[in-house]
Amino acid sequence: MAEASKEVEREILNLLRIYKDGHMERLTVCDFVQATYDVINQVSSKDITIDPNTCVSARLYLPKQVENQPEKKFPVLVFYHGGGFCIESAFSSLYHNYLNSLSSKANIIIVSVEYRLAPEHPLPTGYEDSWQALQWVVSETNDAWLQNHADFGRVFVGGDSAGGNIAHNMVMKIGSSEGMKLIKGMVLEHPYFWGVEKLEWEIGNTVTSIDAESVDLVWPLVCPGTSGYDDVRVNPFVEGAPSLEGLGCEKVMVCVAGNDILKGRGKLYYEKLKASGWKGEVELLESDGEDHVFHLFNPACDNALEMMQRLVDFFNCE
């Protein structure tokens, strides 16, 4: 039995290793860091619990420039981290460092959501947690930092990879929810969308670090019992999917990386949104020669700096 427990059934990217006896291990282990004051970026952060029953929580970021202007209200970003719905955290150093920098440069309050992960908590749990957190933000009866400094007329939703997928699904739900106020905008950073029918870019691609066969394994694992890649939550372009015309925001920014296997779906999202009849403004940023979420791992490179500046402009343009 001991030997059987060591037999690997499958391994998915740098996400999970599944053993034949059913147990699994994560291949990427988060280094959790404490919320604190970032001296370099001059940003305060703190952790809050949104629902003690489910442990849905968030890390909030408040730049000093915002804190020092109590008479002025600033935009808010509700951010969802990536990691294939099954790894990473709002409390990891990777996202803590990135969001400290973004908060400081954009003068924006950030609510980084900690949602429950698959496969222990398969989808739609992550979507439900993410929606609860967004509702908590827009209710305006939340934390003192938001009550004192947030402009609730300029709420943004965003995320990278799987977090970009979550952001899309949240903003679609806003658009279909009766009586819910539209938000200002959405940012999709290398969003995770996929489908049964492969795009030309996805077939035999040797440039990207992630192959199509590996991506094929993710959704069935994190969302068992689904219809697979015909599920509109991961494939918003499939026949019968709700029109992107119903997106519940005023403007969108889609970021893709030139060497990313997911690039084709991100660009398709941009094109489909433009053609959908949606009344908002959409822009596309392609970072040539870069791979998936490169800006998190190499934030000082020229393309990451360009992406950061485009995000700053997006959040601050009226």
Backbone torsions as a table, in degrees:
resi	resn	phi	psi	omega
1	MET	NA	-36.4	-179.8
2	ALA	-63.6	-39.8	179.9
3	GLU	-68.3	-40.0	-179.8
4	ALA	-60.7	-34.7	-177.5
5	SER	-68.9	-16.3	-178.5
6	LYS	-92.9	-7.4	-177.9
7	GLU	-75.7	124.6	-177.7
8	VAL	-86.2	129.0	176.8
9	GLU	-87.1	-44.2	178.3
10	ARG	-162.7	157.3	178.2
11	GLU	-130.4	133.7	-174.1
12	ILE	-116.8	108.7	177.7
13	LEU	46.8	-137.6	173.1
14	ASN	-102.5	28.6	-174.3
15	LEU	-97.6	-65.8	-170.5
16	LEU	-139.2	149.2	167.9
17	ARG	-116.3	121.3	-177.6
18	ILE	-104.8	128.8	-179.2
19	TYR	-99.4	159.0	-175.3
20	LYS	-66.2	-23.3	178.0
21	ASP	-84.6	2.8	174.9
22	GLY	101.6	-20.3	-179.0
23	HIS	-79.3	162.8	-175.3
24	MET	-143.3	161.7	174.5
25	GLU	-137.5	145.4	177.4
26	ARG	-81.5	137.2	-177.6
27	LEU	-89.9	-12.1	175.2
28	THR	-121.9	119.1	-179.0
29	VAL	-104.9	126.9	-177.8
30	CYS	-72.9	142.5	168.9
31	ASP	-100.5	97.9	-176.8
32	PHE	-70.2	137.4	177.4
33	VAL	-122.6	152.8	-177.9
34	GLN	-77.8	148.0	169.5
35	ALA	-69.6	137.3	-176.6
36	THR	-162.4	-173.6	174.5
37	TYR	-92.9	123.6	178.9
38	ASP	-88.4	108.6	-175.4
39	VAL	-66.2	-39.0	-177.2
40	ILE	-66.5	-48.3	-178.1
41	ASN	-90.3	-10.5	-178.4
42	GLN	56.3	54.9	179.6
43	VAL	-128.9	130.1	173.4
44	SER	-90.6	146.2	174.8
45	SER	-137.0	153.3	176.9
46	LYS	-154.0	157.2	179.8
47	ASP	-105.5	139.6	179.4
48	ILE	-132.4	151.2	175.2
49	THR	-99.8	125.0	-179.8
50	ILE	-88.5	-40.2	179.1
51	ASP	-140.6	106.9	-178.8
52	PRO	-65.7	-20.5	-179.3
53	ASN	-73.8	-37.3	-179.1
54	THR	-105.8	-8.5	-177.3
55	CYS	67.6	19.8	172.1
56	VAL	-64.8	128.5	-174.0
57	SER	-144.3	-177.0	-179.0
58	ALA	-160.0	157.3	169.7
59	ARG	-108.7	126.7	-179.3
60	LEU	-101.7	142.4	179.2
61	TYR	-122.5	129.5	-178.5
62	LEU	-130.7	109.2	179.7
63	PRO	-69.0	150.2	-179.7
64	LYS	-61.4	-36.5	179.2
65	GLN	-59.6	-35.0	178.4
66	VAL	-73.8	-46.8	-177.8
67	GLU	-60.4	-31.6	-177.2
68	ASN	-84.8	0.3	179.5
69	GLN	-125.3	69.8	-175.2
70	PRO	-63.7	-19.3	-178.7
71	GLU	-82.2	-10.1	-175.6
72	LYS	-112.8	147.3	178.5
73	LYS	-107.2	144.1	-173.7
74	PHE	-124.6	157.4	-179.7
75	PRO	-67.0	160.1	-179.5
76	VAL	-125.2	135.4	174.5
77	LEU	-114.0	122.3	171.1
78	VAL	-93.5	114.0	-171.0
79	PHE	-113.3	136.7	178.2
80	TYR	-116.0	122.4	-178.0
81	HIS	-72.9	158.2	177.0
82	GLY	-90.8	-167.8	-179.1
83	GLY	122.9	27.6	175.8
84	GLY	62.1	23.9	-178.5
85	PHE	67.2	3.6	-172.9
86	CYS	-133.7	-7.0	173.5
87	ILE	-134.9	177.8	177.8
88	GLU	74.1	174.3	-171.8
89	SER	-161.8	153.3	172.1
90	ALA	-65.7	-15.5	-175.7
91	PHE	-104.8	10.1	179.0
92	SER	-82.4	158.0	-179.8
93	SER	-63.9	-33.5	-178.7
94	LEU	-56.5	-50.5	-178.0
95	TYR	-81.7	-33.2	178.2
96	HIS	-59.6	-46.1	-179.3
97	ASN	-66.3	-43.6	-179.2
98	TYR	-63.2	-45.3	-175.1
99	LEU	-76.5	-28.8	171.0
100	ASN	-58.4	-46.1	-179.2
101	SER	-66.4	-46.2	-179.9
102	LEU	-63.0	-43.5	179.8
103	SER	-60.1	-42.7	-178.5
104	SER	-67.8	-47.7	-175.0
105	LYS	-71.0	-32.9	-177.0
106	ALA	-95.4	-5.5	-174.2
107	ASN	51.0	52.9	-176.5
108	ILE	-128.1	140.5	174.2
109	ILE	-80.1	133.8	-177.8
110	ILE	-120.7	136.1	172.8
111	VAL	-115.2	103.3	-178.1
112	SER	-94.8	116.1	-166.6
113	VAL	-87.9	132.5	172.5
114	GLU	-100.6	101.2	179.1
115	TYR	-102.5	159.5	-178.9
116	ARG	-74.0	144.5	-171.0
117	LEU	-102.8	149.0	168.7
118	ALA	-79.1	161.9	0.9
119	PRO	-85.7	-7.7	177.6
120	GLU	-60.9	-36.3	179.0
121	HIS	-124.9	80.6	-175.7
122	PRO	-63.9	155.8	173.6
123	LEU	-58.6	142.5	19.4
124	PRO	-91.3	15.9	-177.0
125	THR	-54.9	-45.9	-180.0
126	GLY	-60.8	-37.8	176.5
127	TYR	-66.6	-42.7	-178.6
128	GLU	-64.0	-43.2	176.7
129	ASP	-62.3	-41.5	-178.3
130	SER	-66.0	-39.1	177.8
131	TRP	-66.5	-41.6	178.5
132	GLN	-60.3	-41.8	179.3
133	ALA	-65.9	-41.1	178.6
134	LEU	-64.6	-41.8	176.9
135	GLN	-61.4	-38.6	178.1
136	TRP	-61.5	-40.2	179.8
137	VAL	-68.0	-51.3	-173.2
138	VAL	-75.9	-9.3	179.2
139	SER	-68.2	-20.6	-179.8
140	GLU	64.2	12.1	176.7
141	THR	-119.4	43.4	-169.5
142	ASN	-109.1	-131.3	-176.2
143	ASP	-77.1	154.0	-178.1
144	ALA	-61.7	-35.4	178.3
145	TRP	-59.0	-42.6	179.3
146	LEU	-71.8	-44.1	-179.4
147	GLN	-59.5	-37.8	-175.1
148	ASN	-85.7	-26.6	-169.3
149	HIS	-126.8	-13.6	-171.6
150	ALA	-85.0	138.6	169.4
151	ASP	-95.1	101.9	-175.3
152	PHE	-74.8	-1.4	170.6
153	GLY	-88.8	-4.3	178.5
154	ARG	-130.8	63.3	175.9
155	VAL	-96.8	129.7	177.5
156	PHE	-114.8	153.8	173.3
157	VAL	-124.4	139.3	179.8
158	GLY	-159.8	171.6	177.8
159	GLY	177.2	166.4	178.9
160	ASP	-113.4	145.3	175.3
161	SER	55.2	-119.8	176.9
162	ALA	-60.1	-31.4	176.5
163	GLY	-66.3	-31.5	173.4
164	GLY	-67.3	-38.4	174.6
165	ASN	-60.3	-44.9	178.5
166	ILE	-61.0	-45.5	-179.2
167	ALA	-56.8	-46.7	177.9
168	HIS	-57.3	-47.3	-177.8
169	ASN	-66.5	-32.9	176.5
170	MET	-67.0	-42.8	-176.3
171	VAL	-74.5	-30.0	171.7
172	MET	-65.6	-38.8	179.7
173	LYS	-67.8	-36.0	174.8
174	ILE	-58.4	-45.8	-177.6
175	GLY	-64.1	-26.1	-178.2
176	SER	-102.1	1.7	-178.3
177	SER	-93.8	117.1	-176.8
178	GLU	-62.3	130.2	175.6
179	GLY	81.6	0.2	-179.4
180	MET	-89.7	132.7	-178.4
181	LYS	-71.2	136.6	176.6
182	LEU	-65.4	149.3	176.2
183	ILE	-93.4	171.8	-174.8
184	LYS	-71.5	-47.6	-175.1
185	GLY	-164.7	173.1	-179.4
186	MET	-138.6	139.1	175.4
187	VAL	-118.6	125.5	176.5
188	LEU	-112.4	111.7	-179.7
189	GLU	-101.7	104.0	180.0
190	HIS	51.6	54.8	-171.1
191	PRO	-65.6	148.8	178.3
192	TYR	-91.3	102.4	167.8
193	PHE	-127.9	153.7	-177.0
194	TRP	-155.7	174.2	-179.7
195	GLY	-163.2	165.8	178.1
196	VAL	-67.7	-49.8	178.5
197	GLU	-78.1	122.2	-176.1
198	LYS	-82.7	143.1	172.4
199	LEU	-77.6	159.0	-179.4
200	GLU	-55.5	-39.6	-179.0
201	TRP	-62.5	-28.5	-173.2
202	GLU	-86.9	-10.7	-175.1
203	ILE	-94.8	118.2	175.9
204	GLY	65.2	26.0	-178.1
205	ASN	-76.8	125.6	179.4
206	THR	-110.1	0.4	-178.9
207	VAL	-82.6	-40.7	-175.7
208	THR	-74.0	153.7	178.0
209	SER	-82.1	-11.7	-179.0
210	ILE	-116.7	128.2	-179.9
211	ASP	-95.8	157.6	-176.2
212	ALA	-61.7	-36.0	-178.8
213	GLU	-63.2	-35.5	178.2
214	SER	-70.6	-41.3	179.0
215	VAL	-62.7	-34.4	179.3
216	ASP	-56.8	-27.8	-174.4
217	LEU	-81.2	-18.5	-167.9
218	VAL	-70.5	-56.6	-171.6
219	TRP	-59.8	-45.6	178.5
220	PRO	-60.1	-28.4	179.3
221	LEU	-75.9	-44.5	-174.4
222	VAL	-84.6	-17.2	-179.5
223	CYS	-135.1	66.1	-178.8
224	PRO	-63.8	148.4	-179.4
225	GLY	84.1	0.1	-179.8
226	THR	-77.1	171.9	173.8
227	SER	-81.6	9.5	179.6
228	GLY	81.4	-145.6	-175.1
229	TYR	-80.3	10.9	166.2
230	ASP	-92.4	-1.4	178.3
231	ASP	-69.1	125.4	-173.9
232	VAL	-66.3	-17.3	-180.0
233	ARG	-72.0	-28.2	178.4
234	VAL	-107.8	-17.6	179.5
235	ASN	-131.2	79.0	-177.3
236	PRO	-71.4	0.5	-178.8
237	PHE	-104.9	-2.3	-176.9
238	VAL	-68.2	153.2	179.6
239	GLU	-58.4	130.5	-179.8
240	GLY	93.0	-5.7	178.8
241	ALA	-69.7	148.5	175.7
242	PRO	-56.2	141.5	-179.1
243	SER	-65.6	141.2	175.5
244	LEU	-66.3	-8.5	174.9
245	GLU	-59.6	-24.3	-178.4
246	GLY	-85.3	7.4	-179.2
247	LEU	-59.9	128.9	-170.9
248	GLY	-91.5	50.8	176.7
249	CYS	-149.5	171.1	-175.2
250	GLU	-92.4	-27.7	-179.2
251	LYS	-152.0	157.8	-175.3
252	VAL	-139.5	142.1	170.3
253	MET	-123.3	124.9	178.0
254	VAL	-110.4	123.7	178.1
255	CYS	-110.0	132.3	175.7
256	VAL	-131.4	157.4	177.5
257	ALA	-109.4	136.6	-171.1
258	GLY	-58.1	-30.0	-178.2
259	ASN	-104.9	8.0	-174.6
260	ASP	-81.2	134.2	176.7
261	ILE	-60.4	-25.7	-179.0
262	LEU	-86.4	-1.2	-176.0
263	LYS	-57.8	-43.4	-175.7
264	GLY	-60.1	-38.8	179.9
265	ARG	-70.8	-36.3	177.4
266	GLY	-64.2	-43.1	178.6
267	LYS	-68.2	-36.0	176.9
268	LEU	-64.2	-39.1	177.3
269	TYR	-58.7	-47.3	178.5
270	TYR	-57.5	-47.4	-178.0
271	GLU	-67.3	-43.5	179.9
272	LYS	-65.5	-37.5	179.4
273	LEU	-65.9	-43.6	178.6
274	LYS	-60.1	-34.9	-175.1
275	ALA	-91.3	-0.6	-170.4
276	SER	-82.2	-16.2	-173.0
277	GLY	95.4	-1.5	175.4
278	TRP	-59.3	140.6	-171.1
279	LYS	-90.2	-1.5	-175.7
280	GLY	-87.6	-171.9	179.2
281	GLU	-109.9	135.1	-179.8
282	VAL	-129.4	140.0	176.9
283	GLU	-131.4	155.4	-177.9
284	LEU	-124.8	135.0	172.8
285	LEU	-122.1	119.5	174.9
286	GLU	-110.5	124.5	179.6
287	SER	-96.7	102.3	-174.7
288	ASP	-63.0	139.4	173.9
289	GLY	75.1	7.0	-176.4
290	GLU	-107.7	158.0	-179.6
291	ASP	-108.4	-177.2	-172.6
292	HIS	-55.4	129.6	179.6
293	VAL	43.7	40.4	178.6
294	PHE	-57.9	-30.6	-174.9
295	HIS	-67.5	-21.8	176.7
296	LEU	-77.1	-35.0	-174.4
297	PHE	-93.8	-22.5	-179.7
298	ASN	-136.2	65.0	-171.6
299	PRO	-68.0	-14.4	-177.6
300	ALA	-94.4	-3.9	180.0
301	CYS	-71.6	161.5	-174.3
302	ASP	-59.8	-42.5	-178.8
303	ASN	-67.5	-34.8	177.1
304	ALA	-68.4	-38.4	178.1
305	LEU	-66.5	-38.8	176.4
306	GLU	-63.9	-43.8	179.4
307	MET	-62.4	-42.5	178.7
308	MET	-60.1	-43.9	-179.1
309	GLN	-65.3	-38.2	178.4
310	ARG	-65.0	-37.6	177.0
311	LEU	-66.0	-43.4	177.9
312	VAL	-57.2	-47.1	179.4
313	ASP	-63.7	-39.8	-179.1
314	PHE	-61.9	-43.9	-177.7
315	PHE	-71.7	-25.0	-172.4
316	ASN	-107.8	-2.1	177.7
317	CYS	-85.6	124.6	-178.6
318	GLU	-73.9	NA	NA
